[in-house]
Amino acid sequence: MRIKYKHVCLWVFLFSISVISLGCVPEDKTEAYKLYSANCGSCHRLLPPEEHSIEKFKEYIEKYGKGMSAEEKTVLLDGLRKHKELKENTK
């Protein structure tokens, strides 16, 4: 199945608007989400952070984030970690 670019863009847009409007994303996490959607969402659908371990995301970031700076990788990984913690605490 081939994912159409415009569908990914629409999904990212709708998801980000809903998450931000609901206040589910702390201010410091929005930069991480921008990095996540720009770097990870450009090639495939965004993986739900709660469905994968931080270690697995770290592996993916190292493997596929070659164009990212060390600071960007840290911001992205910290954002994913905070998102997972937020989801776990709201269960």
N, C-alpha and C positions, 0 to 999 in steps of 0.2 A: 504494500500500500504506500503510495507516495503522498506525502504531506505537502499541501500547497502553502507557499510562503504567505499569501494574504490571510489564510486561515490562522497561521501561527501568529501573525501580527495582530489580528483581531483578538485572538485569545489572550495574548500578552496585554493588550490594551485594556480589555474588559476585566481581566484579573487584577491588574494594577489599580484600576479605578475603584473596583469593589473593595480591595484590600485597604487602600488608602482611605477611602470614604468611611469604612467601618472602623477605622482606627486600629486595625489589627497589626499594623506595622509601625514600630517605634521610629522616630525621626532618623536615628542613626542607621537604621536598616534600609532605608530607601536607596542609599548609594550602593549597598550590596545587591539589592534587587535590580538596580540598573545594570550593574556589572553582570549579574546572573542572566538577565534577559538578553543583553547585548552580546555576550560572549557565548553563552550556552544555547540560547534560543535561536541563534543565527543558523545553526546546522540541524537542529532537531527540536522536538517538543521539550519543554522544560520538565525535568523530573521533579515530582513532589518531594521536597526535602524530608518530610516525615517518613517516606518510604525507603530511604537509604541511609546507611551509616555515614557519619562524618568521615570515617577512614576511607570509605568508598568514594565520597565526593573529593576528598583530598587527592586520591589516586587519579580521578578523572581530571581534576584541575591541573595536576602536574603533567598528565599525559597530553591533554588537549589545549591547555592554556599557555602554549608556548609564546604567544604574542602579548601576554599579560605581564605586568611588572610584579615584583615580589610583593609590593604594597597592595596592589589590586588583588592578588591571590589571597592575601591575609584578610582584606576587607570582605571579600566574597565568602571565604571559609567562616569567618566570624559571624557574618550575617546568616549563613545557613545554620550555624550552630545555635544562634539566638532564636531563629525561627523554630527549630526543632524543640528547644526548651519551652518556648511559648506554647506550642501545640501540646506538648506533654503536660504542661501545667494547667491547661484548660480542659483536660479530659476528666 
